[in-house]
Every structure is written in C-alpha cells, then in structure tokens.
Amino acid sequence: MTDAPRPPRPLRVVQWTTGNIGRRSLHAIIARPDLELVGVYAHGAEKVGRDAADLCGWPEPTGVLATDDVDALLALGADACCYNPLWPSIDELCALLGAGVNVCTSAAWITGGKQTEQDRARILEACERGGATIFGSGAHPGMTNLVGMVLSGSCERVDEIRITESVDCSTYESAETQRAMGFAQAPDTPGLAESVRRESEVFAESAAMMADALGVTLDRMTFDVTFTPATGDSDLGFMTIPAGTVGGVMGYHRGWVGERNVVSVGFNWTMGQHVVPPKPLAHGHVVQVFGRPNMRTVIHCLPPEDWDEPGFMGLGMIYTAMPVTNAVPYVVAARPGIVTLADLPPVTGRVAGFGC
C-alpha cells in the first residue's frame, strides 16, 4: 500500500465558504499541524472581516480574516483549497486550478460527469495550465463508494455494487435542498422525478467511478424513484411537511452493461414523523456487493462520548466534510487533472495531537 504523503512543511490551505460543511472543514484545518490555514472565503457579507476562529468555534483567534476578495485569495499561493459550497461554480474552480491551487471539494463533484462537455473541458484546461488537481468526495457519494470498492476485493465474482443512504433527514435544516429533492411537494407534481434526478446526478458520477474501478464501461445510466406521501402534518421548524405531500423519497441511479445492472447508488430518505418508506430505514449507509460471496455492511455515524452539540446534524456535517479535508495531502501529491477515490491511496484521518 502506498504510504500517506508526508510533505516537508505544512500545506497552505484556503477554506472556501463556512456553511454547515465548510465550518467543519475549517475547524479541522486549524487543528491539523500539517495544514496551515492562510485564507477563508466568505459567501455572506456578514462574515467578511471576521476571524476564522469565530466562524467555526475555535477557542483562540487565528489572525486569518474571512474575505470575499477572490483575487486576494488567489494571490496567497496556497497549496490547496477546501471548496465546500452546495453547488460548484465552474468559474471559481477554473480560477483556483488555473492559479495552481489544488481543489478538494464536497460541492456535487466526483468526476465532473454531470457538467457540460465545455465546462468539463474548461476544468481540465485549468488543471493543465496551473499544474493542479481537483478531487470531489463526501460521505455519500464519496467515502461509501470506497467502502463498496474495497468489499468487492473479497469477491471472486461481482454482479452488482449497491449503496443506499438510508436516513431520516428531518434534522438537515436546508429547506431549499429538501424541496429540490421533492419533499413537501405533491407526489404527482409534473416533472418531479426528473427534477430529483437532476438534483442528485452526482450519485450517477459515483456509480460510474465504481464501474470504472471494476473494469467495466457503462452503456447507460437510468434513474428510478418512489415518492411516499406523509400521512400527517410535520412541523420541522425550518419547514413543514403537510399531509399528502412527499415525506419519503427513495431513488437509485443505476449503471448498466447491456441488460445487467452492475452499480447502483441511491437514497432512502424520509422527512417528518408521519411516513413509512418502501423499505425500513437502516439509519446509516447500506453497502452491498452481490456476487460470490455476497458482502454487506451498514455504516453508522455515532456521537463520541464528548459530543456536546444538540442533535446529530453536526456529526453528519463532519462526516461529509472530512473525506475532503483529510484528502488534502493526497491531492496535492497527485497528478494534475481530475482524480477520484479510485485514483488515490486510501485517505485516512490523523491521530489527535500528532503532526505530519
């Protein structure tokens, strides 16, 4: 196994946005002695000028102030950027990569396959011009795909890898995201299934990545989804799920070779207290490899003894951010271009209190 990269000096890192996921990444960057925080991009004007510590709950000032001046951030000569908006901006990514800043992102990016041919070509050109690399991950899609690929290594024959995020999403307080995924809308809304397919298309990218790692080329991708109506009203504080509207969404992006479904990446999500999904929730990520033998595991994200935040939403944000943040040394050491988890050595975290 390839050793984890050990750079001779702390890698200089910019944190791009400080929302639900970005502030978890920011906190982790400050904590790691092998990473040096040099800049923070603030999307909201109310965050500009604030110390990074204030934006992520770090106990001591860092001296690094958030800014919305992109040119100033590019001029820092950073080794890498942890890029954590909800959706990627091709212009921002090209600016970073073209300036030689390696990008690790959770922003709906795995292979760039959902982008237009022109936009993906722009990304590759920026990588070549700056000698930089872009890597996308998260908990799911991302890290769960790696687990599926690893489990397949125990099989004489692989028929299908199927990964399902199976959770109650009621504590994920982003009404815009949840409505885009169909929640709180009438199940028979025209075009709803196609809207959910587009919103979740990065799942298809991860399915294609797994197929490539298995040595096959997909002939086509399909998407199927089941909407389950809520049987009662649920007030979640940040949004409501009225009775009769969508309270459960179960969908899969499936990759096919001929008539064989060889990879499937999907979700079994519910919102609110009054819905029974088509399959019981596993409250975690269900990773299955069908073949000889069959392999199955469920990944649960659980609180440590010192967890002091209300609810578990923060754990999910850490779980999403860390596959990106921990990948920084690996991505800086990688070849220029687009890389995935299939291209990198196993990405690991760091034992607390130890350095490079």
Order of alpha helices (4+ residues) and beta strands (2+ residues): beta-alpha-beta-alpha-beta-alpha-beta-alpha-beta-alpha-beta-alpha-beta-alpha-alpha-alpha-beta-beta-beta-beta-beta-beta-beta-alpha-alpha-beta
